Amino acid sequence: MTLFRDDGIVLRTQKLGEADRIITLLTRGHGRVRAVARGVRRTKSKFGARLEPFSHVDVQFFARGGELVGRGLPLCTQTETIAAYGSGIVTDYARYTAGTAMLETAERFTDHEGEPAVQQYLLLVGGLRTLAAGEHAPGLILDAFLLRSLAVNGYAPSFDACARCGMPGPNRFFSTAAGGVVCGECRVPGSVVPSSESIELLGALLTGDWATADACEPRYVREGSGLVAAYLHWHLERGLRSLRYVENSN
């Protein structure tokens, strides 16, 4: 029987029995972890209030054996709040739907429990911090998070040079299957011709050029979001359930 300590973001919770919950977290050192929190559904449980989605917490786990992820679920025995991002997210519909899509994305990209995913963890912490602070439009923050999540998992799209032959940009065609923009010679069936402004926006979001992103017109933001959603769908092989609510909130 071993104690583990790690900090993580609560991705989601599930009811267990009459008073318990299964908590899914993305942790710094152990990747995605599912654990049982006893008694957290009781009305007066301060412990449970700390283990809500969007919370950044320091958690102590109690596991049987020498591994945190094993045959049975470990127990959450202690938790301390590092940052309660939910308080700045759940009261605003646009932020909440964007944040929910971020949590779902992080869980989908960390499908093997117990495997460290430090870059994905740091992206999620930074994305939720920015979202809670209201520094940029929620849709822009979400698209930036999605693009960077794709990049750290090996699926970075190209928004300048041709994704197939490397021909310097700008290139006018975009193909999810090809990996981003492609030149006329490498154009494949199903390619689309987005506006140059939308391509510039997505490049800015990927690199963190917020001055360019914040100045973009809404019509190009919507077009860019559609490209991001299609590209993410292609690589995850199925879409995010939460994205449909983000689209409805625009």
C-alpha atoms as one frame of an Amber mdcrd trajectory, in Angstrom:
protein
   0.000   0.000   0.000   1.540   3.273  -1.165   0.834   6.995  -0.926   1.306
   9.139  -4.037   1.073  12.916  -4.303   0.620  14.911  -7.491  -1.071  18.048
  -8.773  -3.669  17.912 -11.491  -6.761  19.308 -13.179 -10.131  17.669 -12.518
 -11.497  16.619 -15.921 -14.802  15.069 -14.873 -16.631  13.291 -12.081 -19.005
  10.307 -11.949 -21.384   9.246  -9.208 -20.448   6.119  -7.275 -22.837   4.664
  -4.718 -24.763   7.033  -2.478 -22.060   9.485  -1.433 -18.889   8.809  -3.446
 -17.524   9.890  -6.806 -14.990   8.659  -9.325 -12.730  11.610 -10.143 -10.806
  11.745 -13.428  -7.750  14.017 -13.314  -4.945  14.957 -15.665  -1.899  15.057
 -13.404   1.577  16.460 -13.895   3.530  13.327 -13.077   1.178  10.423 -13.752
  -0.913  11.548 -16.728  -4.597  10.685 -16.600  -5.682   9.102 -13.323  -9.065
   7.902 -12.099  -9.587   7.700  -8.351 -12.389   7.295  -5.824 -13.262  10.176
  -3.494 -15.262   8.964  -0.513 -18.197  10.949   0.845 -17.757  13.923  -1.475
 -21.434  14.092  -2.478 -22.531  14.943   1.041 -23.838  18.507   1.266 -21.282
  19.687   3.817 -18.233  18.072   2.204 -15.476  20.661   1.708 -13.386  17.851
   0.233 -15.935  17.397  -2.557 -16.090  21.125  -3.313 -12.381  21.026  -4.172
 -12.821  18.147  -6.622 -15.070  19.771  -9.205 -14.248  20.034 -12.953 -11.813
  22.871 -13.838 -10.205  22.748 -10.360  -6.410  22.741 -10.161  -5.571  20.693
  -7.088  -2.782  19.053  -5.108  -3.993  15.505  -4.402  -2.772  12.647  -2.263
  -3.669   9.164  -3.513  -3.692   5.897  -1.587  -3.091   2.889  -3.817  -2.657
  -0.816  -3.217   0.713  -1.915  -4.556   3.593   0.148  -5.880   1.805   1.677
  -8.874  -0.776   4.457  -8.873  -2.625   2.908 -11.811  -3.321  -0.767 -11.182
  -6.159  -3.259 -10.943  -8.287  -1.235  -8.553  -8.979   2.491  -8.387  -6.842
   4.399  -5.862  -8.426   6.603  -3.207  -8.178  10.396  -2.992  -7.275  10.859
   0.656  -6.315  14.558   0.763  -6.663  17.522  -1.561  -5.646  21.172  -1.501
  -6.790  23.785  -4.008  -4.060  25.350  -6.137  -6.448  27.395  -8.309 -10.247
  27.311  -8.518 -10.567  28.115 -12.231 -14.189  27.003 -12.211 -15.306  30.154
 -10.390 -14.308  32.252 -13.407 -15.675  29.786 -15.969 -18.986  28.238 -14.913
 -20.866  31.546 -14.576 -20.366  32.442 -18.265 -21.903  30.176 -20.918 -19.292
  30.845 -23.617 -16.420  30.235 -21.203 -18.107  27.157 -19.750 -18.720  25.480
 -23.105 -15.185  26.301 -24.300 -13.742  25.006 -21.037 -15.764  21.795 -21.231
 -14.406  21.163 -24.731 -10.869  21.728 -23.422 -11.354  19.166 -20.652 -12.784
  16.622 -23.103  -9.889  17.206 -25.518  -7.302  16.701 -22.778  -8.951  13.442
 -21.764  -9.125  12.183 -25.354  -5.439  12.886 -25.958  -4.435  11.035 -22.774
  -6.249   7.763 -23.310  -3.625   5.602 -21.543  -3.895   5.985 -17.789  -0.697
   6.434 -15.828   1.392   7.666 -18.763   2.860  11.164 -18.130   1.668  13.830
 -20.572   3.393  16.904 -19.191   2.990  19.117 -22.259  -0.735  18.390 -22.461
  -1.063  19.057 -18.730   0.751  22.400 -18.952  -1.358  23.399 -21.977  -4.537
  22.668 -20.055  -3.426  24.600 -16.963  -2.465  27.609 -19.094  -5.624  27.425
 -21.181  -7.958  27.296 -18.184  -6.069  30.110 -16.458  -6.468  32.321 -19.541
 -10.118  31.335 -19.969 -10.992  32.061 -16.334  -9.276  35.458 -16.506 -11.240
  36.451 -19.631  -8.106  37.679 -21.391  -9.371  36.775 -24.882 -12.597  35.607
 -26.526 -13.462  32.072 -25.308 -13.677  30.701 -28.852 -10.178  31.950 -29.678
  -8.756  30.449 -26.488 -10.390  27.122 -27.296  -9.099  27.046 -30.882  -5.598
  27.942 -29.699  -5.768  25.124 -27.143  -7.021  22.612 -29.733  -4.303  23.522
 -32.231  -1.543  23.331 -29.635  -2.900  20.043 -28.276  -2.744  18.624 -31.793
   0.812  19.926 -32.128   2.159  18.422 -28.879   0.606  15.089 -29.845   2.378
  15.053 -33.200  -0.355  16.439 -35.462   0.728  20.051 -35.954  -1.034  21.503
 -39.027   0.839  23.664 -41.508  -0.549  27.122 -42.227   2.230  28.412 -44.481
   4.458  25.928 -46.335   2.796  23.089 -48.257   2.223  20.197 -45.864   3.232
  17.713 -48.567   6.116  19.131 -50.574   7.199  22.041 -48.383   6.639  24.708
 -51.043   6.825  28.105 -49.275   3.518  29.827 -48.640   1.124  31.313 -48.797
  -0.722  28.287 -50.158  -4.445  28.577 -50.794  -5.790  25.033 -50.397  -6.455
  23.327 -47.043  -6.725  19.576 -46.505  -7.256  17.877 -43.152  -5.964  14.592
 -44.575  -2.795  16.193 -45.966  -1.953  18.012 -42.732  -2.873  21.631 -43.432
  -2.351  23.952 -46.384  -1.172  22.464 -49.677  -0.045  23.934 -52.975  -1.866
  23.498 -56.283   0.347  20.579 -57.314  -0.314  18.675 -54.070  -4.012  19.474
 -53.855  -6.052  16.381 -52.966  -9.782  15.642 -53.350 -11.764  17.226 -50.545
  -9.476  20.241 -50.212 -11.154  23.547 -49.420 -10.159  27.124 -50.196 -10.498
  29.152 -46.988  -9.876  32.871 -46.812  -6.301  33.993 -46.286  -7.478  35.843
 -43.169  -8.685  32.600 -41.571  -5.410  30.833 -42.331  -3.476  33.772 -40.881
  -5.663  33.607 -37.758  -5.002  29.915 -37.215  -1.279  30.421 -37.651  -1.426
  33.204 -35.072  -3.312  31.028 -32.589  -0.823  28.211 -32.992   2.166  30.473
 -32.375   0.596  32.684 -29.700   0.299  35.893 -31.732  -2.676  37.218 -29.771
  -2.514  40.723 -31.233  -3.341  39.293 -34.662  -5.927  36.860 -33.303  -7.802
  39.437 -31.215  -8.070  41.802 -34.189  -9.602  39.191 -36.516 -13.141  39.747
 -37.795 -15.876  37.380 -36.487 -16.576  35.841 -39.928 -12.956  34.686 -40.214
 -13.000  33.440 -36.627 -16.031  31.258 -37.451 -14.410  29.930 -40.612 -11.206
  29.182 -38.721 -13.106  27.358 -35.977 -14.703  25.134 -38.603 -11.281  24.184
 -39.978  -9.966  23.431 -36.485 -12.996  21.250 -35.673 -12.620  19.302 -38.939
  -8.881  18.810 -38.395  -9.399  17.652 -34.811 -12.185  15.282 -35.875  -9.905
  13.731 -38.497  -7.134  12.951 -36.003  -9.347  11.854 -33.117 -11.439   9.797
 -35.583 -14.617  11.128 -33.972 -15.686  14.578 -32.905 -15.958  16.084 -29.457
 -19.449  15.915 -27.954 -18.947  19.283 -26.269 -18.060  21.145 -29.492 -21.687
  21.199 -30.633 -22.543  23.450 -27.687 -19.592  25.743 -28.391 -20.809  26.193
 -31.944 -24.324  26.968 -30.751 -23.010  29.629 -28.367 -21.253  31.661 -31.084
